[in-house]
Amino acid sequence: MTVTQRIIATMDSKDTGFFKELGARIAHARKERGLTQQALAEQLGIAQQTLAHYEVARARIAASLLPRVAELLDLSLDELLVGRPTIRLPGKRGPASRIEQQIDAVTRLPKASQKAVWQLLDAMIAQHANG
């Protein structure tokens, strides 16, 4: 195998992994939002079977479709592409602070877990505000 063939094989392997993870994130976010493949596909203007192929990496999603997918699934492009949210406050430059990242993580928990976290935070804040 030539050097060029090895580079192409490596790129294909990395690309395959990337598209499998991307498809899994799309499927997970779609299901979390209670959307069927048919419903999301219609909103994207593609066939349901095409979306099914994207979700299992039998086909590679076009880069031009990614912003619309992110918008419909209420994800940032960072969340969609690499699985990590990027939170930026209006007018703020640079990466999100740790607390912003944690708040974002809590908002993605199931509602019962969110309630427990918010109750704990409220109790801690009240305790220290009065102390």
C-alpha positions in Angstrom: 0.0 0.0 0.0 1.4 3.4 -0.9 1.6 6.3 1.4 -1.3 8.0 -0.4 -3.5 4.9 -0.1 -2.7 4.7 3.7 -3.6 8.4 4.1 -6.9 7.9 2.2 -7.7 4.7 4.2 -7.1 6.6 7.5 -9.2 9.5 6.4 -12.0 7.2 5.4 -11.8 5.4 8.8 -12.0 8.7 10.7 -14.8 10.0 8.5 -16.8 6.8 9.0 -16.5 7.2 12.8 -17.4 10.9 12.6 -20.5 10.2 10.5 -21.6 7.3 12.8 -21.4 9.6 15.8 -23.1 12.4 14.0 -25.9 10.2 12.9 -26.3 8.9 16.4 -26.5 12.4 17.8 -29.1 13.3 15.2 -31.2 10.3 16.0 -30.9 10.8 19.8 -31.8 14.5 19.6 -34.7 13.7 17.2 -36.1 11.1 19.6 -35.6 13.4 22.7 -37.8 15.9 20.9 -40.5 13.4 20.1 -39.9 13.7 16.4 -40.3 10.8 14.0 -37.9 10.4 11.1 -40.7 11.2 8.8 -41.5 14.5 10.6 -37.9 15.7 10.7 -37.3 14.6 7.1 -40.3 16.6 5.9 -39.0 19.7 7.7 -35.6 19.2 6.0 -37.2 18.6 2.6 -35.7 15.1 2.2 -37.0 11.6 2.1 -37.5 9.7 5.4 -35.2 6.9 4.0 -32.5 9.5 3.4 -32.6 10.6 7.0 -32.6 7.0 8.1 -29.4 6.5 6.1 -27.8 9.6 7.7 -28.7 8.4 11.2 -26.8 5.0 10.7 -24.0 6.5 8.5 -25.0 4.6 5.4 -25.0 8.0 3.7 -23.1 11.2 4.6 -25.2 14.2 5.3 -24.4 17.3 3.2 -22.7 20.0 5.0 -25.2 22.5 3.7 -28.0 20.6 5.6 -26.3 20.8 9.0 -27.3 24.3 10.0 -31.0 23.4 9.4 -30.7 20.1 11.3 -29.1 21.9 14.2 -31.9 24.6 14.1 -34.7 22.0 14.0 -33.2 20.0 16.8 -32.5 23.1 18.9 -28.7 22.3 19.0 -25.7 24.4 18.4 -23.5 23.3 15.5 -20.8 22.3 18.1 -23.4 20.1 19.9 -24.4 18.5 16.6 -20.9 18.1 15.1 -18.8 17.2 18.2 -21.3 16.6 20.9 -20.2 19.5 23.1 -22.3 22.6 23.6 -20.9 26.1 23.1 -22.7 28.7 25.1 -22.1 32.3 24.6 -23.9 35.1 26.3 -25.0 38.0 24.0 -22.1 40.4 23.6 -19.6 38.0 25.3 -16.7 36.6 23.4 -14.7 33.5 24.1 -15.6 30.1 25.4 -18.5 29.5 27.8 -17.7 29.5 31.5 -17.9 26.3 33.5 -21.2 27.4 35.2 -22.7 28.2 31.7 -21.7 24.7 30.5 -23.2 23.1 33.7 -26.4 25.0 33.3 -26.6 23.8 29.7 -26.0 20.2 30.8 -28.7 20.5 33.4 -31.2 21.7 30.8 -30.6 18.6 28.8 -31.5 16.3 31.8 -34.9 14.7 32.1 -37.4 17.1 33.7 -37.5 15.2 37.1 -33.7 15.4 37.3 -33.7 19.1 36.4 -36.2 19.8 39.1 -34.0 18.0 41.7 -30.9 20.0 40.6 -32.8 23.3 40.7 -34.2 22.5 44.2 -30.7 21.7 45.5 -29.3 24.9 44.0 -32.2 27.0 45.5 -31.6 25.5 48.9 -27.8 26.1 48.7 -28.3 29.7 47.6 -30.9 30.4 50.3 -28.6 28.8 53.0 -25.6 30.9 52.0 -27.6 34.1 51.4 -29.0 34.0 54.9 -25.7 32.9 56.5 
